[in-house]
């Protein structure tokens, strides 16, 4: 693919695409390129729910569900000459291909109807952090992090094939590679540890690309540890931005000079190397 200098990108997704807003614009600008980025997202939104919103918009002249319920998706698709429109499954369904169709095909056809010149791409989402309760031995899903990654990867590959060979932005691969290759990876801990901690102590999180823990107050005014084991943290968000840059702009990640203040320079170079490797390898 020829190297790009400027792109208009629309994400139809959820929080796993909204995280691109954190570093993607800075990453692109630091490489001397231009980006116009918009989102048409709802938190936790699955493909079937996006299609319901679209269908409801089409059947009701005043009903709008996107961008703070100010616009219909057809209006967003038609108002710009989008180069890229991305889709993805919600993370909690990402490992179940039976939840993808027929909604993904319906959404794809809808995009091509109102933005016929846009390339539709798929963002491969990532497996949750190992301490997510659903991935523990006694967890609800009965799978661990590796199994979640393998199943969601198979699902995204199948989706790409079913939609005619769409390109996949391999963020999930990059996260999994970084987990395996970093010098000191995140180490899981016993859930019982949470019962022994007192403010300001938190469970170990070093080496994580996904998740964060913090203290919060419940309705009774008592402190508890609030854990997010699914969203990218700052390391993961930088990695995501670099993967998107390399994949969509067709340029080497080495062109990126942006350095987030909260990530060490040597870690930045590690994450950039992982992003390039993931894009070169693909899924």
N, C-alpha and C positions, 0 to 999 in steps of 0.2 A: 504493500500500500504506500502511496506517495505521502511524504511528510506534509503535515498541515500546519498552517500558520495561524488560522483563526477558525473557531467553531462556535455554532449555536447549539446548545445541548438542553434538552428537556428530559427530566426524569419523571416517569410515572411510577411511583413507588410508595415508600413509607420512610420510617426513620433510618433505615439502612441505606437509603439514597440521600436523605437529607444531610447525613454526615459529610457528604462531599462539599457542602458549603463552607466547612471549617477551613480546609487548606487547599482545595483544588484551585480556586482562583489565584492564590498566591503562588502555587507551584507553577501554574501555566504562565503567569506574568513574569516570573523569575527566569523563564526560559525564552523570554522575548516573544511570546505568543499571546493571542487574544482569546477570550472566552466570554460568551454570553450564556449564563446558566439560569434556568428556571426549574421549579419543581411543581408537579401536580400530584400531591401526596396526601395521605392520611396515615396517622400513626397505626402501625400494626396491620395495615391494609393488605388483605389477601387479593389474589387475582379475581376470585369470584365476587368480592365486594366492589372492586373497581368496576367490574362489568355491570353489577347491579346499579351503581351510581350512574354509569353511562346510559344504561337502558332507561333509568328513571328520568334522566335529563332529556332523552329523546322523546319520551312520552308525555312530558309536561313542559309547556312553553316557558314557564317562569322558574322552574326548578334548576338550581345550580349547586354543584357540590365541590368545586375546586377553587383553590387559592382563596381561602376564607369564605367560601360559598358565594363568591362574586362572579364566577365565570363557569360556563360549561366547558367540558374538555374539548369539544369541537371548536370553541372560540379560541382556546389556547393553542390548539394545533394549527389553526388557520392564520393566526395573526403574525407569525414569524416564518421565515424560510429556514426551518430547522434542518441542521445537518444531521443531528443524532437525536433519536428518541429512545430512551431505555425503558425496559420493563424488568420485573423480577417478581418472584414469589415472596410472600411474607415468610420470615425466618422459621416460624413455628410449624409451617406446612412445607418448608423447602425440601424436606427429605421424603415427601410423599407425592410421587408423581400423579397419583390419581386426583389430586387437588388442583392440578394445573389446567386441565382441559375440561370443557371446550373454551374456557374463559380466556386463556392466553391467545388462542387463535382468533377469537372474537375481537379482542383488544388490538391485536396485530392488524386485522383487516380494517378496523375502525381508524387506526393511525394512518394507514395507507390511503384511506378514503379522504382524509382531511389534510394530510401532510404527505402527499404522494412521493415527493422527492427526498424525504428524510430516510436515513438508514436506521432501521430498528435494530438495537443491540440488546443483549441480555447481560445484566450484572449478576455474576455468580456470587451469592451471599456466602456467609461463613458459618462454621460450626461454633456453638456456644463455648464459653470457658468451661473447663473441666469441673468446676465446683457448682455449676448450675444444677439445682436439685433434680431436674428431669433427666440428667445424664449420669447420675450416681447409680450405684449397683441396685439400690432399692427404688430408683426413679420411675416416674410414670411412663416414660417412653420405652424403657427396656433396652436402650442403646447407649453407648458411650460416645465421647467426642469424635473418635476416629470413625465410628460407624455413621454418626450423623454426617460427617464430612463426605464419606464415600457415597452415601445415599443421595445427598443433595447434589453432589457432583454428577452422578449418573442421571439425576432428574434434569439438571440443566443441559446436559449433553443431549438428552432425549428431546427436550424442548427445542433446542437449536435445530436438530434434524427434522423434527415435525414441522417447523416453520421455514424450512427451505435452506437451512445452513446459516442461520444468523450468527454473527460474531459474538463471542462471549468475553466479557471483561472479567478476567480471572482473579477477582479480589479474594474469594475464598481460598483459592490455591495459594496465593501469596501469604495469607494469614497462616495457613497450615505449614507452609515451608518455613516461615519465620519462627514458628513455634518449635520446629524440629532442629533448626540450624543455629539458633542463637546460643551464645556461650552459657548463659544461665537462664534456662526456661522457667516459666511459671510452674510451681510445684503445688499440687493439690493438697488439701488439708482435711482433717476430719471435721464434719459438721458440728461435732460436740465442742470444738474450739470456740465457736461463737458464744456459747453459754458461759465461758470463762473470762471473756474480755470485758474490760471496763474502759470508759472514755479516758483518754483519746486513742487507746490501742485499737488496731484493726487487724483483720486476718492478712496473711502475706499475699502480696500482689505483684511482687517484683517479677519482671519478665513477661508480664501479660500484655497482649495487644487488644484484648477484649475485656471489658468490664471495669468496674470501680466499686469501692465500698466507702460508705460514709456514715456518720452518725446522724440520726434524725429523731424527732420527738413524735410519739404517737398521740392518739386522741386523749389519752389520760395524762399526758405530760411526761411520760417516761421515755428515756432514751433507748433506742435500739439501733442495731447495725442494718442499714439499708444496703442491699447488694444489687448491682446491675451486672449480670453475668452474660449479657447478650450483645450490647452495643460496643462499638469500637471506642477505645480510649484515645488519647492524643497520639500515641505511637501508631495505633491502628488506623486512625484517620489520616495521618501523613502517608502511611503505606498505601491506603486506598487511593489517595490523590495521585500518588506517583504511578500506580498501576493504570489508572484512567488516563493519565497523561501519555504514558508510553503506548498504550493500546490505541487510543483514539487519534493522537497527533502523529503517530508513527515516528516518533523521535526518541533518541536515547535518553534515559533518565539522567545520565551524566550532565545533560544540559540544564537540569534543575539546580538553581543556586539558593533557593529559599531554605532557611534554617529556622524552624520553630524554636522559640526561646526555651521551651520546657523539655526539649529533647537534646541529649548530648550530641556533639558533632560526630563522634565515632559511631553512635547509634543511627544517626541520620544516614551515614554512608552505608551502614549495614542494611537498613530498610530500603534504601534506593537500589542496592544490589539485588535484594530479594524481589523487589518490584520488577526489575528488568528481567530477572531469571524467570519469574512467573509468566510474564508476557511472552518471552521467547519460547517457553515450553508450551504454554496454553493447556487447555483441557480437552 
